[in-house]
Amino acid sequence: MNAVQDRLGDFFVREGLITEEQLQQGVREARTQGTRLGYALVKLGFVAEVELTRILARQYRVPAVDLEKIVVDPKVIQTVPAGIATKHLVLPLRRVGRKLTVAMVNPTDLSAIDDLKFVTKMNIEAVIAGEYTLRTHLERYYEAANEMANLLDDLIEEDDLEFVDDNEEDVSIAALQAEVNDAPVVKFINGLLTDAVVKGVSDIHIEPFEKEVRVRYRIDGALQEVMKPPLKMKAALTSRIKILADLNIAERRVPQDGRIKLRLKNKVVDFRVSTLPVIFGEKIVLRILDKGNLTFDLTKFGFEPKAEKDFFHAIAQPYGMVLVTGPTGSGKTTTLYSALSKVNTIDTNIMTAEDPVEYNIHGINQVLVRTEIGMSFAAALRAFLRQDPNVIMVGEIRDIETGGIAIKAALTGHLVLSTLHTNDCPSTITRLIDMGLEPFNVASALNLLTAQRLVRRVCEHCKVEANYEEEYLKAAKVPLDWASRTTFYRGEGCDRCGGSGLKGRQGLYEVMDMSTALRKAVMKEASTDELRDIALSEGMLTLRMDGLKKVERGFTTLEEVVKETAVVDS
């Protein structure tokens, strides 16, 4: 141990962080293991690393960083080779232009900084981090970064000469079985699924093209490319996933649906698998259903006060219908599950018909709809009515038969929840009547309608004020007087959000409570515009109006709201 370490040890004693006895034990541990004194003291549990780092930062006069609160972009990790990082105990954190910020144990180590400058061809900004945490993060990041690369390297062997037949139907099933059990393919798929869960991915897209295979992740609603596996492994990768999902690997002409269940540490994650024949093979989309990252607390969804009050009142009724509308991926199912969780008590019989069953909820009787064997939504609903239900959830009203039975159930003492693919609340009523349902029944059965969208949130770690040109505001039909008194925000891009400036998602909600005036208008077959005018006069917020309120609060950007909502002229 050197003189600097000795002085630091004495300083720790003077500061009252450790006793003289603990110092001596730490010195012995450091000499035996060949480590720094600080690392030994943290490992022995004599001092908290955050306190140690604070003191060292003061000594070295450089900023300290808590690595537990930072997520580093894999692209930044790749700027420093693993050998250099482990040799000097440095971890790259952020890259801005030609400046690379690195966490170091000893920020005064000029030889390490010179090596980093030479390897990266960038200017180095050093910050200090605790050695114990730094070693842990080095292992984690470089193992994670190298794991997928190693898996790809295993797949990309020597370029073999192979003759390609345009007729893929002639591929031997036995040959495919042999390929999918090959260790590199198995490791690659396992690594891909695990990596996606860890990163909070909602969907994995595996897309075959003529000269490449592309893998993309959907994170916070946006797709981003992550890798390109070797083209010659296309069939093996597809078949491996199909086997895991219990699908027919011999059938490549029609779409197939299946499920994969993955146990990751202490939690089980479901993957919903969909295959689709395309020109150059089969496109596969895996929807990740991770209940651990899901909240069923309606109070945290971001409803405005009146909307939340109306929604809670509607689902508390003993009978009637509540409809949630919106495009695919707008969070309709999550809203319905949350509503069911709210009313899920020991004295309530809840039954659901779903295609597919996305999440298993204790205390709820969930039925999988399978139209190929005659188990349609309508058939399930008929059966439910003989099962003494209190609450019924129908995954989607797709036809007049399902809609008719659902309305009948709502009018005969049952609370019915369902979804519909429409743009907003007023047009939902028009759609139901256009399907052939009687206006009187629609008016009598409906309690409430909700239309929703999901927008990306501004990253809280790189949030700054933003300005918009008047031309953009006019083109987006944003009220100029509102814009003049509103502070806008955007994300600059940081390690936490992967440089996008956006992290997480926020719901936008249009909630239309069926008042007496609205029921009368529906029975008179009023137009969509007339229904909207009545709802607006009663305090309903359109999706655009709700979105602008979220912008006011700094939750999201104006671009996100403009992209996902429309201005309704009434």
Summary of the structure (lengths in Angstrom):
residues: 570
radius of gyration: 29.2
end to end distance: 78.3
largest distance: 90.7
contacts: 1754
relative contact order: 0.07
helix: 44%
strand: 23%
